[in-house]
Amino acid sequence: MDHIVTLDSRQETALQAVADKFVAIHKGDVMKALKEMIVLNGRLQEQLDARSAPRRATR
């Protein structure tokens, strides 16, 4: 893990609400929701990595 995030109580409450909705979308299946979130985060990380990679000159 590269970075540990510390949340205040307001942020924790907001995060919990989003997590509850995400699990509800998956009909209460926490493992299915977790697996999908891992996949989604992996895709987002790949996109961020691609954008931050040095660009080659195309001339």
N, C-alpha and C positions, 0 to 999 in steps of 0.2 A: 504494500500500500504506500503510495507516494506522499499522501497528504491527509492528515487527520483534521477534520472540521469540528469546531466547537460551536454549538448553537445556544442561543439564549432561549428562555422559556417561550417567548412569542414565536420564534422560528421553529422550535420543537413542536409546538402545537399545530402550526401550519403544515409542517412536514408530516405529522401524524395524520392530519385530515386528508392530505393527498395520498398517503400510503393506504389509508382505509378505502378511499375511492378506487385506487388501482386494484386492490385485492377484491373489492366488490365487483369490478368489471370482470374479474376472473372467477366469479361465482364463489368467492370465499376460499379458493384454492391458493393458499399462501405460497406453496412451492412453485406452482405454475406462474404466479405473478413474479416471484423472485427470479425465476429462470428467464422470463421475458425481459425483466428489467436489466439483467446481466447482458443479454443479447443486445438490447437497445443501447446500453452504455458502451458496449464494445464497438458498435457501429459509429456512435458519436465520437468516441475516442479516435477511431480510424480517420474520420473526417477532419478532426482537429489536427491530428498528426500530419495529414496530407497538406493542410493549409499552412502549417508552420514549417514544413520541410523547405530547405533552400530550393529556390527555383533555378532551373537551368536556362541559360540564355538560348533563345531560339531565333537565330538570325541566319 
